[in-house]
Amino acid sequence: MTANTNGADLDGWTIAFDLDGTLVETAPDLIGTLNRMLGARDIPRMPVEAAQHLVGHGALALLRHGFQEAGAAWDEAKAPALLEEFLADYLANIAVHSRPYEGVVETLDRLAARGAILCVATNKRTDLSVALIEALGLDRHFAVICGPDAVSARKPDGAHIREAVRKAGGDPARAIMVGDGAPDVQAAKHAGVPCVVVTFGYTPIPVEALGGDVLIDHFGDLEEAVDGLLADFYVARALSKA
């Protein structure tokens, strides 16, 4: 459904997006790197479908839990070297199979045309996030891209969202988070902003149980969800002044 597109009616609002599983289907390339590392050690590889729940918590968590779920011993002392190996391989293969979800580009264009500030708040390291977004030609949409190294705390801490919004030139009091998993919803609650949850992401928890404010099955439904949240905001503000 096409939402309200009258002028700059979203002026003053910032929409923060998670990256993996929300804007871009990244699991094939992330799990591809994991599988190359497992294969190099004669450890059975993992099907993408069986491992995509590992995505969204950062590279080290993906690597650690990926090794463990593949039945490999994990030595925390070797984690820095393994992480370096993982990041080098992933950066070299960051957009081989990764693609924006259907409707992402068109929806971002419409939200920007309505005056919204758009930013990214992701647990993927900032340089990797920028490399991916640039490789896919999405960088023109975002005022800022903030991985956990660009802010004082990572999701599920709400500081990640608040600081990303401020860096984008927005006001956290007029912000909306869009994500696919528990870290996104928890960070939004901590930041005091509503959260739209996409149902096509990588969460191992049923999306209905995450506690988001609105669920959407297709990225093209985001505008309608945003309009509904803004309507609730303005009604609540009017009632508070009554």
RAMO-V223559 format. One record per residue. D_LAST is the distance of its C-alpha to the last C-alpha in Angstrom with 1 decimal. Layout:
# RAMO-V223559
D_LAST, D_LAST
This chain:
# RAMO-V223559
33.0, 32.1, 28.5, 26.7, 28.9, 27.4, 28.3, 26.9, 23.6, 24.1, 24.6, 23.3, 23.6, 26.6, 28.3, 30.8, 33.6, 36.1, 39.6, 42.1, 41.2, 38.1, 39.2, 43.0, 45.3, 47.3, 48.9, 52.2, 52.9, 51.7, 53.6, 56.5, 56.8, 56.6, 59.3, 61.6, 61.4, 62.1, 64.9, 66.5, 66.8, 68.1, 65.0, 63.9, 61.2, 57.8, 56.6, 53.4, 51.7, 52.6, 51.5, 48.3, 46.1, 47.5, 45.7, 42.5, 43.2, 45.4, 49.1, 50.5, 48.7, 49.9, 53.4, 53.6, 52.3, 54.2, 57.4, 56.7, 55.9, 59.0, 61.0, 61.9, 62.1, 59.5, 60.7, 57.8, 60.3, 60.9, 57.3, 57.2, 60.2, 59.0, 55.6, 57.4, 59.5, 56.5, 54.6, 57.7, 58.3, 54.7, 54.4, 57.6, 56.3, 52.5, 52.1, 55.1, 53.2, 49.6, 47.5, 43.9, 42.5, 42.4, 39.6, 38.8, 40.1, 38.6, 35.1, 35.2, 36.3, 33.5, 30.8, 32.4, 32.6, 28.8, 28.4, 28.0, 29.9, 32.1, 33.8, 35.9, 35.4, 38.5, 40.8, 43.7, 45.3, 44.2, 47.6, 48.1, 44.7, 45.4, 48.9, 47.6, 44.8, 47.3, 50.0, 47.7, 46.6, 42.9, 42.6, 41.4, 38.1, 37.0, 36.0, 37.3, 39.0, 38.6, 40.8, 40.7, 43.2, 40.8, 38.1, 38.1, 37.7, 38.1, 36.0, 34.9, 33.7, 30.3, 31.8, 33.8, 30.7, 28.9, 32.1, 33.0, 29.7, 30.2, 33.8, 32.8, 30.7, 27.3, 24.3, 24.1, 20.3, 20.7, 23.7, 25.0, 28.3, 30.9, 33.7, 36.1, 36.6, 35.5, 35.7, 33.1, 30.6, 31.2, 30.8, 27.6, 26.1, 27.6, 26.1, 22.6, 22.9, 23.1, 26.7, 28.4, 31.7, 34.7, 37.0, 40.2, 40.5, 42.6, 40.7, 43.0, 40.1, 38.8, 35.8, 33.9, 34.4, 33.1, 29.4, 28.2, 25.0, 26.9, 30.6, 32.5, 36.2, 36.9, 35.8, 35.2, 32.3, 30.4, 28.6, 27.1, 26.0, 24.5, 22.6, 21.2, 20.1, 18.4, 16.5, 15.3, 14.4, 12.3, 10.5, 9.9, 8.8, 6.3, 5.0, 5.6, 3.8, 0.0
